[in-house]
Every structure is written in structure tokens, then in C-alpha cells.
Amino acid sequence: MKKLIALLIVAFAATTAYAADDCATKAAEKKLAGAAKNSFMKKCTKDAGAATENAACAATAKEKKLAGAAKNSFMKKCSADAAAK
């Protein structure tokens, strides 16, 4: 279990770094600058982080073999906990 958590943390860090590069590329394609670029980068990075957190929560739910209401409850709590960090 500790190995899985460590692996998820490493994957999250790597994905966040990738997301920042991907967001910068998208901003350049849209030719954004100044405040518009800053706003876009902030939202894009936040959205990418949320997607990664959901994937980590889904992997944990699958490992715990959760389904139905138990899975929904776990996913909601896991996402809220991740957002609080």
C-alpha cells in the first residue's frame, strides 16, 4: 500500500510538470500574453491537476474493489481531500 501511494505521488508530480509544459504550449499556440496568459496558465494547470487527482482516486478505488455507492462516496471524498492539499 505504501508503495502504491509513493508511486501515485511520483506520477502526480511528473504529470503536473508535463501539464505545465503542455499548458505553455497551448498558450503559445493561442498567442496569449500578459494577464490573459497568466489566467490561462493558472486555469489550465489547475484543470490538469484535477484530472490527475481523479485518476489517482480511481486507481485506489479499483484497488479497493469499490463499486456503486461506496465508490461514488470514496471518489467524492478523495477528490475533496486532494483539492484541499
C-alpha positions in Angstrom: 0.0 0.0 0.0 2.8 2.4 0.9 4.5 1.6 -2.5 1.3 2.4 -4.3 0.9 5.8 -2.5 4.5 6.6 -3.3 4.0 5.7 -6.9 0.9 7.8 -7.2 2.8 10.8 -5.7 5.6 10.4 -8.2 3.1 10.1 -11.0 1.3 13.2 -9.9 4.5 15.2 -9.7 5.6 14.1 -13.2 2.1 14.7 -14.7 2.0 18.2 -13.1 5.3 19.1 -14.7 4.1 17.8 -18.0 0.8 19.7 -17.7 2.7 22.9 -17.2 4.7 22.3 -20.4 1.5 21.4 -22.2 -0.3 24.5 -21.0 2.6 26.7 -22.0 2.5 25.1 -25.5 -1.3 25.7 -25.7 -0.8 29.3 -24.6 1.8 29.9 -27.3 -0.4 28.4 -29.9 -3.2 30.8 -28.9 -0.6 33.6 -28.9 -1.6 34.7 -25.4 0.5 37.2 -23.4 0.3 39.2 -20.2 -2.7 38.8 -17.9 -4.6 36.6 -20.4 -1.6 34.2 -20.5 -1.3 34.1 -16.7 -5.0 33.5 -16.3 -5.0 30.7 -18.9 -1.9 29.1 -17.4 -3.5 29.1 -13.9 -6.7 27.5 -15.1 -5.0 25.0 -17.4 -2.6 23.8 -14.7 -5.4 23.5 -12.2 -7.6 21.5 -14.6 -4.7 19.2 -15.4 -4.0 18.6 -11.7 -7.7 17.8 -11.1 -7.6 15.2 -13.9 -4.5 13.6 -12.4 -6.1 13.5 -8.9 -9.2 11.9 -10.3 -7.1 9.2 -12.0 -5.2 8.5 -8.7 -8.5 8.3 -6.8 -9.9 6.0 -9.5 -6.9 3.7 -9.3 -7.2 3.5 -5.5 -10.9 2.7 -5.7 -10.2 0.0 -8.2 -7.5 -1.5 -6.0 -10.0 -1.5 -3.1 -12.6 -3.1 -5.4 -15.2 -0.5 -4.7 -18.4 -0.2 -6.7 -21.7 1.6 -6.7 -22.4 4.0 -3.9 -19.3 3.1 -2.0 -17.1 4.0 -5.0 -19.0 7.3 -5.5 -18.6 8.2 -1.9 -14.9 7.3 -1.9 -14.3 9.3 -5.1 -16.1 12.4 -3.8 -14.1 12.3 -0.5 -10.8 11.5 -2.3 -11.3 14.4 -4.8 -12.2 16.8 -2.0 -9.1 15.7 0.1 -6.9 16.2 -3.0 -8.3 19.6 -3.7 -7.7 20.7 -0.1 -4.0 20.0 -0.5 
